[in-house]
Amino acid sequence: MRTSGELSEADFRRLYRHLRDTFPGGAGRRGALDTITAEHVLAAVREVRSGRTVSLASPVNTRSGPDDADPAEHRLTAPADGGPGPRGLEFARDRFAMNVHSDVNSHLDALCHVVYDGTLHGGVPAADVLSPDGASALSVDLARDGIVGRGVLLDIPRLHGVPWLEPGARVRAEDLAAAEAQQGVRVGRGDILLVRVGHRRRREELGPWDVADARAGLHPTAMEFLAEREVSVLGGDGNNDSAPSAVQGVAFPVHVLGIHAMGLHLLDYLRFEDLTPVCAREGRWSFLCVIAPLRLPAATGSPVNPLAVL
């Protein structure tokens, strides 16, 4: 969990090629989602003991702040400004709009979200796929039937005895392994790996800040842990990437490695503050996880409300 340890761009490209060429989960049509088989889903269902459900999404933010210059918009469109009449039938209606890839709201990144060296995941030329009308391939539509599997939460601040990691901290593979050992859980093939850095709790207690300049996240080399365990999805309560970046010349190396090289769908800006006390109290950190993106066939991502079922 260090803030130092920058990689040169050459070192990063070597790591990128290694993960691209050796990670077995990213070669299929749906990327790493193909690691979740029917057998994995049935095994994940057996994780349910109490039947309790916990949301892993943050409340949708509609207020401008230092980390969200373009917040979501929500307004009532009916009844009219005069309010409802005293008699007869009326319907209350509303409208919602969102910048999906904001730095506050919970969302899923599709495989077409990251363009690196002019290509998308699998070496697909980005110019052949992306247009003003959306993405013709690798869109969030790959997850239209939902993502259901075994979720595993690794709580890194708990490992270090702090409420959150300070902005700029970087989680390494040894932190993930140590959290596994402390929590008595092991990440395996097809798992939905959720890594808590405490971003959401810090924001709720201290207020928002400019996360473009400073935020906790994974060190790029931590992605080797995910590759070894053959996970299907990566999610975090921050952006998953740290800031400042750990790589010279690459602003979001974890996104490049996860989405572009490994074919992982990423979940950004989740909220684990309701889940962690339940896991701690029950002494278990794995559960059935259900993620249902909107049916947006050409979109690069989607707002989500993932659920942990314990």
Number of C-alpha atoms within 10 A of each C-alpha: 21 11 19 12 10 15 19 14 15 11 12 21 14 12 19 22 13 15 22 22 13 14 20 18 23 28 18 13 12 19 25 25 25 16 20 21 14 11 10 16 18 14 14 20 18 12 19 17 11 8 11 11 15 18 19 25 23 20 13 15 18 16 11 11 15 12 17 20 11 15 21 19 14 14 10 12 12 15 14 11 8 7 9 14 10 6 6 6 7 10 9 11 11 11 10 9 11 17 16 20 19 19 21 27 25 29 26 30 25 23 29 28 26 22 19 16 9 11 17 26 27 19 13 15 15 20 12 12 17 21 11 5 8 15 21 15 20 26 25 25 24 20 21 14 12 14 21 24 28 29 27 23 25 28 23 23 19 19 17 14 9 11 15 21 23 19 22 23 22 28 26 19 18 12 20 23 15 15 22 20 12 13 19 12 17 16 23 16 19 23 29 32 24 23 25 28 31 26 26 23 16 17 14 9 8 9 11 16 16 13 21 15 13 16 24 29 33 29 27 29 19 17 22 17 16 25 20 15 17 22 24 30 27 22 25 28 27 27 29 30 25 28 22 23 26 28 20 15 12 15 16 19 27 27 21 23 27 28 28 28 29 33 32 28 30 26 29 26 24 29 25 25 18 12 18 18 11 15 16 12 8 10 12 17 21 27 24 26 27 19 20 18 22 18 15 15 18 19 23 23 26 24 21 21 21 24 21 22 22 23
